[in-house]
Amino acid sequence: MKRDEWTIDAGTEREAAMRLAVMLNQSFAGLTGGSGEGPWEYSREDGRIRCCLAIEKGREEFCGKTGAVLADFIVSEREPSLLRRLISKRQGARADAVETDVMISEAIGMLDGETEYEGTAAQQGRARRIKRWGQPLGAFLMENSFLHLDGFLRFRLRDYQEEVKEAAEAAALERMMEWQYQEFMSLLQSMVEWQEVRVQAVHVLHSEGHACKLLDEKMKPLEKESWPAEPISDERSSEPDEQEEESLLVSRLLAASPRRLYIHTREPEAQVIRTLLGIFGERAAICPDMPT
């Protein structure tokens, strides 16, 4: 019976190639030999992984399973390194090891399809990616006996590389926006600290979302004399979004410059509430009761 032979060149990092050989044999444990070992052998002479088998039936299944293991190896081993290169290149002199690690983790989360939920959804997303990229690898092994993994990744999985590049750019952009937000918050905190107090107290009545009413220390509507001018309304324009409402609220409170800020809310974790607490610091206090 004709024997099938495959050789995989996993690159110059021999420890990584040895890990790939272990992954392959774990996936085919018991296929050859009486001790449960797999059919793949790592050569210390040239660092390549070889397999020689007489497959009567199931050749397509064998190649497909091998392709899935190779895709798992790429996602686990090569992807973080590729993301690190892309992010470091994009960040340039601003690249920081810890921040880069955070961005790599965020990019992988995006690739795996994570949202605010973790666990099963992320695992399923990762499994779908491995299946997707394992298919062309398995198809290649059906027609070829030699696979240069890095060459295949570079020239035949360009869609994968583009997907990883987009995730790296999105993670870096999101991080940059966070930096800018923190710098802006620091500026507002400085304004609160140094500007002169104009009113003794302001009560913020938060209903839901970003909807808020401002009352003075006597629980009357706050005088609007010192408020910043609102933009001229346009009947054709849409309603202001949450970010605009939050910005207008912060502007009005900065103009009022209260000594104390009492925030009445049943949603202390709402974004607008966290923003106010971050800006006004010790001047602000949460009040769970809602005045009538």
C-alpha positions as CSV (number, residue, x, y, z in Angstrom):
1,M,0.0,0.0,0.0
2,K,1.3,3.5,-0.9
3,R,2.4,5.5,2.0
4,D,1.5,9.2,2.4
5,E,4.3,11.5,3.6
6,W,4.1,15.0,4.8
7,T,6.7,17.5,6.0
8,I,6.0,20.7,7.9
9,D,8.5,23.5,8.3
10,A,7.3,25.5,11.2
11,G,10.1,28.1,11.1
12,T,13.3,28.7,12.9
13,E,12.0,28.7,16.5
14,R,12.6,25.1,17.4
15,E,10.8,25.2,20.7
16,A,7.7,26.4,18.9
17,A,8.1,23.6,16.3
18,M,8.4,21.1,19.1
19,R,5.2,22.4,20.7
20,L,3.5,22.0,17.3
21,A,4.6,18.4,17.0
22,V,3.2,17.8,20.5
23,M,-0.1,19.4,19.4
24,L,-0.3,17.2,16.3
25,N,0.4,14.0,18.1
26,Q,-2.1,14.8,20.9
27,S,-4.7,15.3,18.2
28,F,-3.8,11.8,16.7
29,A,-2.9,10.0,19.9
30,G,-3.0,6.2,19.4
31,L,-3.0,6.3,15.6
32,T,0.4,4.6,15.5
33,G,2.3,2.5,17.9
34,G,1.2,0.6,21.0
35,S,2.1,3.3,23.6
36,G,-0.5,5.9,22.4
37,E,2.0,8.1,20.5
38,G,1.0,9.9,17.4
39,P,2.4,9.7,13.8
40,W,4.3,13.0,13.8
41,E,8.0,13.1,14.5
42,Y,10.1,16.2,15.2
43,S,13.6,16.2,13.7
44,R,16.3,17.9,15.7
45,E,18.6,17.9,12.7
46,D,16.5,20.3,10.5
47,G,13.7,21.3,12.9
48,R,11.0,19.9,10.6
49,I,8.0,17.8,11.5
50,R,7.3,14.6,9.5
51,C,4.6,12.1,9.1
52,C,4.6,8.9,7.1
53,L,1.4,6.8,7.0
54,A,-0.4,4.3,4.9
55,I,-3.9,5.6,4.9
56,E,-6.4,3.3,3.3
57,K,-9.5,5.4,4.2
58,G,-10.0,8.8,5.7
59,R,-7.2,10.7,4.1
60,E,-9.3,13.9,3.7
61,E,-10.3,13.6,7.4
62,F,-6.7,13.3,8.4
63,C,-5.6,16.4,6.4
64,G,-8.6,18.4,7.7
65,K,-7.8,17.5,11.3
66,T,-4.1,18.4,10.7
67,G,-5.2,21.7,9.2
68,A,-7.3,22.5,12.2
69,V,-4.3,21.8,14.5
70,L,-2.1,24.0,12.4
71,A,-4.7,26.8,12.5
72,D,-4.9,26.4,16.3
73,F,-1.1,26.7,16.4
74,I,-1.2,29.9,14.3
75,V,-3.9,31.5,16.5
76,S,-2.1,30.5,19.7
77,E,1.5,31.0,18.8
78,R,1.9,33.2,15.8
79,E,-1.0,35.6,16.2
80,P,0.3,37.3,19.4
81,S,3.7,37.9,17.8
82,L,2.1,39.3,14.7
83,L,-0.1,41.6,16.8
84,R,2.9,42.8,18.8
85,R,4.8,43.7,15.6
86,L,1.8,45.5,14.1
87,I,1.0,47.4,17.3
88,S,4.6,48.4,18.1
89,K,5.0,49.6,14.5
90,R,1.9,51.7,14.8
91,Q,2.7,53.1,18.2
92,G,6.3,53.9,17.4
93,A,8.1,55.7,20.2
94,R,4.9,55.6,22.3
95,A,5.0,51.8,22.4
96,D,5.0,50.5,26.0
97,A,5.4,46.9,26.9
98,V,2.5,46.8,29.4
99,E,0.2,48.9,27.2
100,T,1.1,46.7,24.2
101,D,0.2,43.6,26.1
102,V,-3.2,45.1,26.9
103,M,-3.8,46.0,23.3
104,I,-2.8,42.5,22.2
105,S,-5.3,41.1,24.6
106,E,-8.0,43.5,23.4
107,A,-7.3,42.7,19.7
108,I,-7.5,38.9,20.4
109,G,-10.8,39.5,22.1
110,M,-12.1,41.4,19.0
111,L,-10.9,38.6,16.7
112,D,-12.6,35.9,18.9
113,G,-15.8,38.0,18.7
114,E,-15.9,38.8,22.5
115,T,-18.3,41.5,23.6
116,E,-18.9,42.5,27.2
117,Y,-19.6,38.8,27.9
118,E,-16.8,36.3,28.3
119,G,-16.4,32.5,28.6
120,T,-18.5,30.3,26.3
121,A,-19.1,33.0,23.6
122,A,-15.3,33.7,23.3
123,Q,-14.5,30.0,23.1
124,Q,-17.0,29.5,20.4
125,G,-15.6,32.5,18.5
126,R,-12.1,31.0,18.7
127,A,-13.3,27.6,17.6
128,R,-15.0,29.2,14.5
129,R,-11.8,31.0,13.6
130,I,-9.7,27.8,13.9
131,K,-12.2,25.9,11.7
132,R,-12.3,28.8,9.2
133,W,-8.5,29.0,8.8
134,G,-7.9,25.3,9.1
135,Q,-9.9,24.5,6.0
136,P,-7.4,26.0,3.5
137,L,-4.5,24.4,5.3
138,G,-6.2,21.0,5.2
139,A,-7.0,21.4,1.5
140,F,-3.4,22.3,0.8
141,L,-2.1,19.1,2.5
142,M,-4.5,17.1,0.4
143,E,-2.6,18.2,-2.7
144,N,0.9,18.8,-1.3
145,S,3.4,16.8,0.8
146,F,5.4,19.8,2.0
147,L,4.1,22.9,3.9
148,H,6.2,25.9,4.9
149,L,3.9,27.3,7.5
150,D,5.2,30.9,7.5
151,G,5.1,31.0,3.7
152,F,1.6,29.7,3.7
153,L,0.6,32.3,6.3
154,R,2.2,35.1,4.3
155,F,1.0,34.3,0.8
156,R,-2.1,32.1,1.1
157,L,-3.8,33.5,4.2
158,R,-3.8,37.1,3.3
159,D,-7.4,37.5,4.5
160,Y,-6.3,36.3,7.9
161,Q,-3.4,38.7,8.0
162,E,-5.8,41.6,7.0
163,E,-8.2,40.6,9.7
164,V,-5.4,40.6,12.4
165,K,-4.2,43.9,11.1
166,E,-7.6,45.5,11.4
167,A,-7.9,44.2,15.0
168,A,-4.5,45.6,15.9
169,E,-5.4,49.0,14.5
170,A,-8.8,49.0,16.2
171,A,-7.3,48.1,19.6
172,A,-4.6,50.8,19.2
173,L,-7.2,53.4,18.2
174,E,-9.4,52.5,21.2
175,R,-6.4,52.7,23.5
176,M,-5.5,56.1,22.1
177,M,-9.1,57.4,22.7
178,E,-8.8,56.2,26.3
179,W,-5.6,58.1,26.7
180,Q,-7.2,61.2,25.3
181,Y,-10.2,60.8,27.5
182,Q,-8.0,60.4,30.6
183,E,-6.1,63.6,29.7
184,F,-9.4,65.5,29.2
185,M,-10.7,64.2,32.5
186,S,-7.5,65.4,34.2
187,L,-7.9,68.9,32.7
188,L,-11.5,69.1,34.0
189,Q,-10.5,67.9,37.4
190,S,-7.9,70.7,37.5
191,M,-10.6,73.2,36.5
192,V,-12.8,72.1,39.4
193,E,-9.9,72.3,41.8
194,W,-8.7,75.8,40.9
195,Q,-11.8,77.7,39.9
196,E,-13.7,79.9,42.4
197,V,-16.8,78.5,44.1
198,R,-20.0,80.2,42.8
199,V,-22.8,78.3,44.5
200,Q,-22.8,76.3,47.7
201,A,-24.6,73.2,46.4
202,V,-26.1,71.7,43.3
203,H,-28.4,68.7,43.3
204,V,-28.4,66.5,40.1
205,L,-31.6,64.5,39.7
206,H,-30.8,61.6,37.4
207,S,-33.7,59.7,36.1
208,E,-32.4,57.3,33.5
209,G,-29.8,57.2,30.8
210,H,-28.3,60.7,30.6
211,A,-31.5,62.6,31.6
212,C,-30.7,65.0,34.5
213,K,-32.2,68.0,36.2
214,L,-30.2,70.6,38.1
215,L,-31.5,72.1,41.4
216,D,-29.8,74.6,43.7
217,E,-29.3,74.2,47.5
218,K,-33.0,75.2,48.0
219,M,-34.1,72.4,45.6
220,K,-35.2,75.0,43.0
221,P,-34.2,74.9,39.4
222,L,-30.7,76.2,39.1
223,E,-30.4,79.7,37.7
224,K,-29.4,79.7,34.1
225,E,-27.5,83.0,34.1
226,S,-24.1,81.4,34.3
227,W,-24.8,78.4,32.1
228,P,-23.0,78.2,28.7
229,A,-25.1,79.2,25.8
230,E,-26.8,76.3,24.0
231,P,-26.4,75.9,20.3
232,I,-29.2,77.4,18.1
233,S,-31.7,74.7,17.5
234,D,-32.4,73.5,14.0
235,E,-35.8,71.9,13.4
236,R,-34.1,69.6,10.9
237,S,-31.4,68.4,13.3
238,S,-31.8,65.2,15.3
239,E,-32.1,65.0,19.0
240,P,-28.7,65.3,20.8
241,D,-27.0,62.0,21.5
242,E,-25.9,60.8,24.9
243,Q,-22.4,62.2,24.5
244,E,-23.7,65.7,23.7
245,E,-26.1,65.6,26.6
246,E,-23.2,64.5,29.0
247,S,-21.0,67.3,27.6
248,L,-23.7,69.9,28.1
249,L,-24.4,68.7,31.7
250,V,-20.7,68.9,32.6
251,S,-20.4,72.3,31.0
252,R,-23.3,73.6,33.1
253,L,-21.9,72.2,36.3
254,L,-18.5,73.6,35.7
255,A,-20.1,77.0,35.1
256,A,-22.0,76.7,38.3
257,S,-18.9,75.7,40.2
258,P,-20.6,74.2,43.3
259,R,-18.9,73.6,46.6
260,R,-20.8,70.4,46.9
261,L,-22.5,68.2,44.3
262,Y,-25.3,65.9,45.4
263,I,-26.2,63.3,42.8
264,H,-29.6,61.7,43.3
265,T,-29.7,58.4,41.3
266,R,-30.8,54.8,41.4
267,E,-28.2,54.0,38.8
268,P,-24.8,54.8,40.4
269,E,-23.0,52.8,37.8
270,A,-24.4,54.8,34.8
271,Q,-21.7,56.3,32.6
272,V,-22.8,59.9,33.2
273,I,-22.7,59.3,37.0
274,R,-19.1,57.9,36.8
275,T,-18.1,60.9,34.7
276,L,-19.4,63.4,37.3
277,L,-17.8,61.5,40.2
278,G,-14.5,61.4,38.2
279,I,-14.5,65.1,37.6
280,F,-15.8,66.5,40.9
281,G,-14.1,63.9,43.1
282,E,-14.6,64.6,46.9
283,R,-17.0,67.4,46.1
284,A,-19.5,64.9,44.8
285,A,-21.7,62.5,46.7
286,I,-24.2,59.8,45.7
287,C,-27.7,60.1,47.3
288,P,-29.9,57.1,46.6
289,D,-33.0,58.9,47.6
290,M,-34.9,60.9,45.0
291,P,-36.4,64.1,46.3
292,T,-40.1,64.6,45.6
